[in-house]
Amino acid sequence: MRAALTLPVLGSSRVTFSLWYVRRGDCIVEGDRIAEVLIPGATFDVHAPATGTLAEQLAFPNDALTPGQVLGWIEEE
């Protein structure tokens, strides 16, 4: 089963993807910080919603994002 890694609502319509802390194929645990996004004046970590393997990355540095956008997929254990 796959779990979507989505961008939470951060209180700003201007969100930029910054970086991945993990790579495709890395094992992750629910709650792990796996990516970073930027809004004007602040940096936020995105946390894994499930335990498994990062199967796909759909966001890349400097991408403009919208709340609820799928950043990647986790193949659940």
DSSP file (Angstrom, degrees, kcal/mol; ACC not computed):
  #  RESIDUE AA STRUCTURE BP1 BP2  ACC     N-H-->O    O-->H-N    N-H-->O    O-->H-N    TCO  KAPPA ALPHA  PHI   PSI    X-CA   Y-CA   Z-CA
    1    1 A M              0   0    0      0, 0.0    75,-2.7     0, 0.0     2,-0.4   0.000 360.0 360.0 360.0 145.9    0.0    0.0    0.0
    2    2 A R  E     -A   75   0A   0     73,-0.2     2,-0.4    50,-0.0    73,-0.2  -0.865 360.0-155.9-109.7 141.2    1.2    3.5   -0.7
    3    3 A A  E     -A   74   0A   0     71,-2.9    71,-2.8    -2,-0.4     2,-0.3  -0.955  19.5-127.9-113.7 133.0    0.8    6.6    1.5
    4    4 A A  E     -A   73   0A   0     -2,-0.4     2,-0.8    69,-0.2    69,-0.2  -0.609   9.0-145.1 -79.4 135.5    0.9   10.1    0.0
    5    5 A L  E     -A   72   0A   0     67,-2.9    66,-3.6    -2,-0.3    67,-1.2  -0.898  31.7-176.0 -97.5 106.7    3.3   12.6    1.5
    6    6 A T  E     -A   70   0A   0     -2,-0.8    64,-0.2    64,-0.3    63,-0.1  -0.743  30.8-108.5-111.7 154.7    1.3   15.8    1.2
    7    7 A L        -     0   0    0     62,-2.4    61,-3.1    -2,-0.3    62,-0.1  -0.668  37.6-136.0 -77.6 123.4    2.2   19.4    2.0
    8    8 A P        -     0   0    0      0, 0.0     2,-0.5     0, 0.0    61,-0.1  -0.287  30.7 -89.2 -72.9 165.6    0.3   20.6    5.1
    9    9 A V        +     0   0    0      1,-0.1     4,-0.1    58,-0.1    57,-0.0  -0.661  45.7 178.5 -74.0 124.2   -1.5   24.0    5.3
   10   10 A L        -     0   0    0     -2,-0.5    -1,-0.1     2,-0.4     3,-0.1   0.324  49.4-102.9-115.1   5.7    1.2   26.4    6.6
   11   11 A G  S    S+     0   0    0      1,-0.2     2,-0.3     2,-0.0    -2,-0.1   0.631  93.7  86.4  84.2  12.6   -0.7   29.7    6.6
   12   12 A S        -     0   0    0      1,-0.1    -2,-0.4    27,-0.0    -1,-0.2  -0.998  63.4-150.0-144.0 143.3    0.9   31.1    3.5
   13   13 A S  S    S+     0   0    0     -2,-0.3     2,-0.8     1,-0.1    -1,-0.1   0.581  87.7  76.0 -86.2  -9.6    0.0   30.7   -0.2
   14   14 A R        +     0   0    0     50,-0.1     2,-0.4    52,-0.1    -1,-0.1  -0.841  60.6 157.3-105.7  98.5    3.7   31.1   -1.1
   15   15 A V  E     -D   65   0B   0     -2,-0.8    50,-2.9    50,-0.7     2,-0.4  -0.976  19.5-166.9-123.6 134.1    5.5   27.8   -0.3
   16   16 A T  E     -DE  64  38B   0     22,-2.8    22,-3.1    -2,-0.4     2,-0.3  -0.975  23.1-123.9-122.5 132.7    8.7   26.7   -1.9
   17   17 A F  E     + E   0  37B   0     46,-2.7    45,-2.7    -2,-0.4    20,-0.2  -0.567  30.7 177.3 -71.9 135.7   10.2   23.2   -1.7
   18   18 A S  E     -     0   0B   0     18,-2.6     2,-0.3     1,-0.3    19,-0.2   0.845  47.0 -34.2-105.4 -61.2   13.7   23.4   -0.3
   19   19 A L  E     - E   0  36B   0     17,-1.4    17,-2.6    41,-0.1     2,-0.4  -0.997  42.9-114.5-162.8 159.6   15.3   19.9    0.1
   20   20 A W  E     - E   0  35B   0     -2,-0.3    15,-0.3    15,-0.2    14,-0.1  -0.850  11.5-162.2 -95.9 136.7   14.8   16.2    0.9
   21   21 A Y  S    S+     0   0    0     13,-2.6     2,-0.3    -2,-0.4    14,-0.2   0.614  80.5  42.3 -87.2 -16.4   16.5   14.9    4.0
   22   22 A V  S    S-     0   0    0     12,-1.0     2,-0.3     4,-0.1     6,-0.0  -0.824  79.0-129.1-126.2 164.8   16.1   11.3    2.6
   23   23 A R    >   -     0   0    0     -2,-0.3     3,-2.4     1,-0.1    31,-0.3  -0.749  40.5 -79.7-111.7 160.9   16.6    9.7   -0.8
   24   24 A R  T 3  S+     0   0    0     -2,-0.3    31,-0.2     1,-0.3     3,-0.1  -0.357 120.5  26.9 -55.8 132.8   14.4    7.5   -2.9
   25   25 A G  T 3  S+     0   0    0     29,-3.4    -1,-0.3     1,-0.3     2,-0.1   0.243  89.5 132.9  94.4 -12.4   14.7    4.0   -1.6
   26   26 A D    <   -     0   0    0     -3,-2.4    28,-2.4    28,-0.2    -1,-0.3  -0.462  59.4-119.6 -71.8 143.2   15.5    5.1    2.0
   27   27 A C  E     -B   53   0A   0     26,-0.2     2,-0.3    -2,-0.1    26,-0.2  -0.663  36.5-175.2 -80.2 136.6   13.7    3.4    4.9
   28   28 A I  E     -B   52   0A   0     24,-3.1    24,-2.3    -2,-0.3     2,-0.4  -0.934  18.3-138.7-133.6 157.0   11.7    5.9    7.0
   29   29 A V    >   -     0   0    0     -2,-0.3     3,-2.9    22,-0.2    19,-0.3  -0.915  41.0 -88.9-115.7 141.6    9.6    5.7   10.2
   30   30 A E  T 3  S+     0   0    0     -2,-0.4    21,-0.1     1,-0.3     3,-0.1  -0.211 117.1  25.6 -48.3 130.1    6.3    7.5   10.7
   31   31 A G  T 3  S+     0   0    0     17,-2.7    -1,-0.3     1,-0.3    20,-0.1   0.196  87.0 137.3  96.6 -15.6    7.1   11.0   12.2
   32   32 A D    <   -     0   0    0     -3,-2.9    16,-2.8    18,-0.1     2,-0.6  -0.326  62.0-116.0 -60.2 144.8   10.6   11.2   10.7
   33   33 A R  E     + F   0  47B   0     14,-0.2    14,-0.2     1,-0.2    -1,-0.1  -0.753  46.3 162.7 -81.2 123.7   11.5   14.6    9.2
   34   34 A I  E     +     0   0B   0     12,-2.9   -13,-2.6    -2,-0.6   -12,-1.0   0.579  52.9  19.8-123.5 -13.7   12.0   13.9    5.5
   35   35 A A  E     -EF  20  46B   0     11,-1.4    11,-2.9   -15,-0.3     2,-0.4  -0.976  58.7-137.8-152.4 165.0   11.7   17.2    3.7
   36   36 A E  E     -EF  19  45B   0    -17,-2.6   -18,-2.6    -2,-0.3   -17,-1.4  -0.987  16.8-175.7-128.8 137.0   12.0   21.0    4.2
   37   37 A V  E     -EF  17  44B   0      7,-2.8     7,-2.9    -2,-0.4     2,-0.4  -0.915  13.4-140.7-128.2 158.1    9.8   23.7    2.8
   38   38 A L  E     +EF  16  43B   0    -22,-3.1   -22,-2.8    -2,-0.3     5,-0.2  -0.939  15.8 178.7-121.8 139.5   10.0   27.5    3.0
   39   39 A I  E >   - F   0  42B   0      3,-2.4     3,-2.6    -2,-0.4   -24,-0.1  -0.891  58.1 -67.6-123.2 162.6    7.5   30.2    3.4
   40   40 A P  T 3  S+     0   0    0      0, 0.0     3,-0.1     0, 0.0   -26,-0.0  -0.294 122.9   0.5 -53.1 117.4    8.4   33.9    3.6
   41   41 A G  T 3  S+     0   0    0     -2,-0.1     2,-0.3     1,-0.1    -3,-0.0   0.441 123.8  67.9  86.7   1.1   10.3   34.3    6.9
   42   42 A A  E <   -F   39   0B   0     -3,-2.6    -3,-2.4     2,-0.0     2,-0.4  -0.997  58.8-146.6-153.4 155.9   10.1   30.6    8.1
   43   43 A T  E     -F   38   0B   0     -2,-0.3     2,-0.4    -5,-0.2    -5,-0.2  -0.972  20.0-168.3-121.0 136.5   11.3   27.1    7.4
   44   44 A F  E     -F   37   0B   0     -7,-2.9    -7,-2.8    -2,-0.4     2,-0.3  -0.965  15.0-136.3-127.9 143.7    9.2   24.0    8.1
   45   45 A D  E     -F   36   0B   0     -2,-0.4     2,-0.5    -9,-0.2    -9,-0.2  -0.747  14.3-142.6 -92.0 145.0   10.0   20.3    8.2
   46   46 A V  E     -F   35   0B   0    -11,-2.9   -12,-2.9    -2,-0.3   -11,-1.4  -0.933  20.1-149.6-105.9 131.3    7.6   17.8    6.5
   47   47 A H  E     -F   33   0B   0     -2,-0.5   -14,-0.2   -14,-0.2   -15,-0.1  -0.738  21.5 -99.4-107.4 150.4    7.2   14.6    8.5
   48   48 A A        -     0   0    0    -16,-2.8   -17,-2.7   -19,-0.3   -16,-0.1  -0.446  21.8-157.5 -66.8 130.3    6.5   11.1    7.2
   49   49 A P  S    S+     0   0    0      0, 0.0     2,-0.3     0, 0.0    -1,-0.1   0.545  75.2  18.3 -84.0  -6.7    2.9   10.0    7.6
   50   50 A A  S    S-     0   0    0    -21,-0.1     2,-0.4   -47,-0.1   -18,-0.1  -0.972  80.2-102.9-156.0 163.6    3.7    6.3    7.5
   51   51 A T  S    S+     0   0    0     -2,-0.3    26,-1.4   -22,-0.2     2,-0.3  -0.781  73.1  71.9 -92.9 137.8    6.6    3.8    8.0
   52   52 A G  E    S-BC  28  76A   0    -24,-2.3   -24,-3.1    -2,-0.4     2,-0.4  -0.965  82.6 -38.1 162.3-142.4    8.1    2.3    4.9
   53   53 A T  E     -BC  27  75A   0     22,-2.2    22,-3.0    -2,-0.3     2,-0.9  -0.959  50.1-114.7-122.3 136.0   10.3    3.2    1.9
   54   54 A L  E     + C   0  74A   0    -28,-2.4   -29,-3.4    -2,-0.4    20,-0.2  -0.599  41.0 175.0 -69.8 108.5   10.4    6.5    0.1
   55   55 A A  E     +     0   0A   0     18,-2.2     2,-0.3    -2,-0.9    19,-0.2   0.788  56.8  12.6 -90.2 -30.9    9.2    5.2   -3.3
   56   56 A E  E     - C   0  73A   0     17,-1.5    17,-1.9   -32,-0.0     2,-0.5  -0.993  54.1-153.2-153.7 139.4    8.8    8.4   -5.3
   57   57 A Q  E     + C   0  72A   0     -2,-0.3    15,-0.3    15,-0.2    14,-0.1  -0.970  16.9 169.5-114.3 122.7    9.8   12.1   -5.1
   58   58 A L        +     0   0    0     13,-3.3     2,-0.3    -2,-0.5    14,-0.2   0.513  59.7  67.5-109.9  -9.3    7.6   14.6   -6.9
   59   59 A A        -     0   0    0     12,-1.2    12,-0.0     4,-0.0     6,-0.0  -0.880  60.0-173.3-115.3 146.8    8.9   17.9   -5.6
   60   60 A F    >   -     0   0    0     -2,-0.3     3,-2.3     1,-0.1   -43,-0.3  -0.928  41.0 -64.2-137.1 158.7   12.3   19.4   -6.2
   61   61 A P  T 3  S+     0   0    0      0, 0.0   -43,-0.2     0, 0.0     3,-0.1  -0.100 119.8  13.3 -48.9 134.7   14.3   22.4   -4.9
   62   62 A N  T 3  S+     0   0    0    -45,-2.7     2,-0.2     1,-0.3   -44,-0.1   0.407  87.7 144.3  77.5   2.9   12.7   25.7   -5.8
   63   63 A D    <   -     0   0    0     -3,-2.3   -46,-2.7   -46,-0.2     2,-0.4  -0.508  51.9-125.8 -67.0 136.8    9.4   24.2   -6.9
   64   64 A A  E     -D   16   0B   0    -48,-0.2     2,-0.3    -2,-0.2   -48,-0.2  -0.727  35.0-162.9 -81.3 133.3    6.4   26.4   -6.0
   65   65 A L  E     -D   15   0B   0    -50,-2.9   -50,-0.7    -2,-0.4     6,-0.0  -0.776  15.6-149.0-120.7 160.4    3.9   24.3   -3.9
   66   66 A T    >   -     0   0    0     -2,-0.3     3,-2.2   -52,-0.1   -59,-0.3  -0.948  40.9 -86.6-124.6 149.7    0.3   24.5   -2.9
   67   67 A P  T 3  S+     0   0    0      0, 0.0   -58,-0.1     0, 0.0     3,-0.1  -0.255 115.5  20.7 -54.5 136.5   -1.3   23.2    0.3
   68   68 A G  T 3  S+     0   0    0    -61,-3.1   -59,-0.1     1,-0.3     2,-0.1   0.327  87.8 145.4  86.3  -7.2   -2.3   19.5   -0.1
   69   69 A Q    <   -     0   0    0     -3,-2.2   -62,-2.4   -62,-0.1     2,-0.5  -0.372  55.9-114.4 -64.4 140.8    0.0   19.0   -3.0
   70   70 A V  E     -A    6   0A   0    -64,-0.2   -64,-0.3     1,-0.2    -1,-0.1  -0.675  32.3-179.6 -79.1 121.1    1.6   15.5   -3.1
   71   71 A L  E     -     0   0A   0    -66,-3.6   -13,-3.3    -2,-0.5   -12,-1.2   0.722  62.2 -37.5 -91.1 -26.5    5.3   15.7   -2.6
   72   72 A G  E     -AC   5  57A   0    -67,-1.2   -67,-2.9   -15,-0.3     2,-0.4  -0.976  58.6 -98.2-178.8-178.7    6.1   12.0   -2.8
   73   73 A W  E     -AC   4  56A   0    -17,-1.9   -18,-2.2    -2,-0.3   -17,-1.5  -0.970  18.2-152.5-128.0 140.1    4.9    8.5   -2.1
   74   74 A I  E     -AC   3  54A   0    -71,-2.8   -71,-2.9    -2,-0.4     2,-0.9  -0.952  13.8-141.3-111.5 125.5    5.8    6.1    0.7
   75   75 A E  E     -AC   2  53A   0    -22,-3.0   -22,-2.2    -2,-0.5   -73,-0.2  -0.792  31.0-136.3 -83.5 109.4    5.6    2.4    0.1
   76   76 A E  E       C   0  52A   0    -75,-2.7   -24,-0.3    -2,-0.9    -1,-0.0  -0.315 360.0 360.0 -73.1 150.1    4.3    1.2    3.4
   77   77 A E              0   0    0    -26,-1.4    -1,-0.1    -2,-0.0   -25,-0.1   0.448 360.0 360.0 -76.9 360.0    5.7   -1.9    5.2
